[in-house]
């Protein structure tokens, strides 16, 4: 039998095999990079990002970079140093994915990339006050990601950004409080899909399981009856990623909001006595909640002593601290003034809290305490 060599068919098969291998390599690097990011190792995650950008035509590296940037912005939304890079990575992603959204070979991944890029661009526009573009990009993100799931229901990770998008659309006031004073004009949400979508990713997702776990826990924080569940999720993250200070600090802040002062002090002690000693600003963030715990226990002198240690960090390095954390310091400052019968200084602090709440996230409990402090001087609660 004579074999007929078909070069075009051969080249097609080779290209398909190489594409599959490339996809597998990309996915392995993405997972490794996401794990590094969850571990708080942003320097090593940056190396993965660069490798993805330099070695692959697909914009996986640019999408990875965008998810890193939004990780930074949801910790401290006032930062602007990422703006130029964010827009550059969005442009590179959309240049690749938009022409391919209807291409049978690339449609699923193209819609997935376009969905993530539009989601993060929507968040950026909202932070900068461009609400029309925020809504436009938010709607596009939902459409792209729904198309991704329709084409490949097994791509559970796509539900992470979708879950947040639907939560935003159905719960604008809580979201505005949580992630700064922003407004996304998304036409309609779907409350039946928002948090359940995040739970789907936690249970059956791939590289975003623990990312979804963190987002899910944060979305529960503003509802008192849901805080125990948020506590369980954050505890698991602290256990899995002990080197990531953000998980530990979020967990400590949650314990304070639940008035669990004993657990707060234990967790702070574990954090401060860990193998890696925290540096500023994380050290002062932990200590401000230590002050809050001592106030909760009625130990005014101990609280005031620790507060003096962190006062310089908050006053002199305020720009280095996450915007949401500063309100905790100001509230504590005001309440300590009240306890020392310095009423006018206390009122100045409470008024400042209401002022900064106009442009950055301030915990609802802090706002309530500031308003109460303006009406009546703060006093320690009587013990049991």
N, C-alpha and C positions, 0 to 999 in steps of 0.2 A: 504494500500500500504506500502510495506516495503522499507525504504530508505537505500540505500547503501552508506556507508561512504567511501569517496576516499581521504585518507590522503594526497597523492601526489598533487592532484588537489587543495585541500584546502590550502596546504602550498604554492603552486604556486600563488594562488589568494592573500593570505596574503602578500607574498613577493612583488607582483606587487603593492598592495595598499601602503605598507610601502615605496617602491621605489618612488611612485608618491608623497607621503607626504614629503619624504626627498628632492625630486627635488624642490617642492614648498618652503620648508624651506630654501634651498640653495639659490634659486632665490630671496627670500625676503631679505635674509641677504646680498647678492651681491648688490641689489639695494640700501639698506640702506648704505652699505659701500661706494658705488660709490657716493651717495649724500653727505656723510661726506667728501669724498676726494674733490669733487667739491666745498664744503664750506671751504676748506682749513684746515679742522680738521683732520690732519694726525694721531694724537694720538688715536682718537676714531676709525678711519678707521683701525688702526693696531689691535685694539681689535676685530673688525669684522673678520679680516684676521685670527687671532689666533683661533677664534671660529670655523670658517670654516675648518681650518686645523685639529683641535682637534676632531671635532664631526662628520665629514663626510669622507667616503672612497674616494669619487670622489675628484679630485684635484682642486676643485673650489677655495679653499683658496690659493693654490700655484699660480693659474692663477691670482687671485685678487692681490696677492703680486707682481707679475710680472708687472701688469698694474700700480701699485703704483710706482714701481721702474722706469719704463719708464717715468712716470709723472715727477719724480725728474730729470731724465737725460735730458729730452728735455728742462728743465729750465736751467740746468747747466751740460753740457755734460762732463766737465772735471773731475767730481767726480768719484773716483774709490772705494769709501767705500761700494758701493752696489754690487760690482762684485761677491764676493763669494756667497752672498745670491741669486743673480740672477741665477747663474749657478746651485745652489742647487734646487731652485724652478723649473727651467726648467727640471732638471733630474727627479724630482718627478712627474711632469706633464706628461712627455713623457713615463715614466715607466708605467703609468696608461693608457694613451690614445692610444699609438701605437699598443698594442695587441688587441685593441677593434675597430679599424677603420672599420673593415668589419663585426663586430658583429651587427646583425639586431637590437638588443635591445639598444645598446649604440653607434651605428655608428655616428649618427648626433652630439651628444655632444662630442664624442671622436675626430672627425675631427675638431670641433670648438675649443676644447682645444689645440689640436696639432697645429692648425693654429696660434693661439695667441702665444703659446710658441715659435714656429719657427720664428714668426715675431719679437719678442722681442730679441731672440737670434741672429737674423740677425743684428739687430740694435747694439747690444753689440759688435759683431765681427767687424762691420764696424767702430765703435768708436775706437776699439783697433788696427785697421789697418789690420785685417785678412780678406781681401777682397774676397778670394775664398770661405771661409766658410760663409761670409755675403751673397754672391750671392746664394750659395747652399741653405741656410736656408730661404732666401727670396723667392726663387722659390717654396720651399716646403710649405711655408706659404700660398702662393696664391693657390696652388693645394688643400691643405686641406680646405681652406675657400670656394673655389668654390664648392668643394664636399659638404660641409655643406649646402650651399644655394641650390644646386641641390636636396638634400634630403629634405630640409625644407625651401622653399622660404619665409616663414613667419618670419624666424629668421633674421630680418633686421639688427640687431646689428653686424652680421658678416661682413656687408659691410663697417664697419668703418675701420678695419685694412686692408681690401681689397682696399678700396678707397685710403688709404695712400700708399699701396704697388704699385698700378697702377700709382699713381702720381709720385712716385720715379722713376719707370721704364721709364716713358715718359718725365720726366723733371729733369734729373740728375743735370745740372748746378744750377738751382735755389735751389734744395733741398740740394745740397752740401753746398751752401752759408747759408742756413737756419739752418741746423742741424749739423754744423761743417764740417770739411774737410774729408768727407767720400765718399766711392764709393760702390754702390751695383751693382754687376754684374747680374742683372735680365735680362734674354734674351729679353723679349719684354713687353711693357706696353700696356695700353689700355686707351687712353685719353678720350674716350667716356664714360668710367665707373668711372674714378677717382673722380673728384669733384662731379659728379652726385650721386655717391654712398654715399658720405658723406652727401649730401643734403637729400637723402633717409632716412638716419639714423636720421638726424635732424627733419624731418617731421613725420616719422613713426616708429622710433626706440623705444627701451624700456629703458634700464638703461644707454645706451651710447648716448642719444640724445644731451645732453649738452657737453659731451666730444667731440663728432663729431663737434659740433658748434665751440668749441675752436680751434680744429685742422683746420677746414675749414677756420676760420678767419686768422690763422697764415699762411696758404698756400697762402692766397691772398695778404699778406703784401708786397711782393716784386714787385708786379705789380701796378704801380701808379693808373691806371684807375680802379682797383678793390678795392682800399683802402676804398672808401666810403661804400662799402658793408661789408668789414671787420670791419669798424667802427660800423655799425649797429649791427653786431653779437656780438662784444665785449661789446657794450653798454648794450645789453640784459643780457649778462653774469654778468656784474657788478651789474645790477639791481637785478638779481636773487640771486647772491652770494656776497653780499657786504663785507663779512668777508674774502673773498679770495683776498689777496693782489696781487697775480699774475695777475688776470684778470684786476685789476685797473692799475697796472704798465704797462701791455701790451697796454692797451687802451691809457694811457698817452703817451707812446712812439710812438704809431701810430699817435696821434694828432700832435706830433712834426714833424714826417716825412711828414705830410700833410701841414706843415707850418701854422697850426692853433694855433697861440700863445695865443690868448685870451681864447679859449676853453681849451688849455693846462693848463693855470694858474688857471682857474675855477676848472678843474678836480683835480689838485694838491691840491688846497685849500680844496675841499670836502674831499679828501683822508686824508690830515693831520688833519682836524678838525673832523674826524669821531669819533664814540663812542670808538673805539679801537685805541689808538695812535700807529702808526707804530714804530717798533724798527729797529735797524740795522740788516742787510744791506738795508732793504727796505726803510728806511728813506732817506739814501743817494742816492738811486736810484731815488726816487721821486725828490729830490733836484737837481740832475744833469740835469734833464729835465726842472726844473724851471730856472736854469741858461741858458739853451738853449733857453727857451722862451724869457727871458729878452734880450739875444743877438739878437734874431730875431726881437725884438721890438726896438733895437738900444740903450738899457739902459745898457751901459757898466759898470758903477759903481755899479749898483745893482747886475749885473751878477757876477762881480769880488768879491763882498762882500759875496754873498752866496757860491761862489766857495771856499772861504777860510774856510767856515764852514765844508765842506765835504772833503776837501783835505786830512786830516789825515785818514779818514775812507778808502778812496781809496788807499792811499799809505801804510798804516800800516795793513789793513785787506783785502788786495786784494784777498787772497785765499778764503775768505768767500763770495766773490761776484761772481755772474754768469759770466763766461768768456766773453760773448757777451757784458756785460754792461761796462766792463773796457775800451773798445774802445771809448765809449761816453765820458768818463772822459779824456782820453788822447787827443782826438780831441779838447775838450773844453780848456784843458790846453794849447795846441799849439796855438789855436786861440786867447786866452787871452794874450799869450806872443807876438803874432804878433801885437795885438792892442796896446800893451805897447812898441812896437818897440824893442822887444828882439828876433830878427830874428833867431839867432842860436838855442836858446832853443825851438823855435817853430818848426824848421826843425827837431830837435831830436824827438819831439813828433810825427810829421807826419810820420817819418821813422819807429818809433816803431809800429804805427798802421799797416803799410804794413807788418811788421815782424810778428805780432801776428795773422794776417789774414791767415798766412800759416798753422796754427794749430787749430784755433777756428773760430766760426762764427763772422763775422763783417758785419754790415749792409752796403748795397751797397752805400747808401748816405754818410756814414762815409768814405768809401774807396775813393769815388769820391772827397770828401772835402779834404782828406789828400793829394791826388795827386795834386789837385789844389793848396793846401797850399805850397807844395814843389816847384811848378812852380812860384807862385806869393804870396806875403804876404796877409793874410786874412784881409779883410776890411768889415765893416758893409755895408749892402745893403742900398741904399738911400730910404727914406720913400716915401709914395705916395704924 
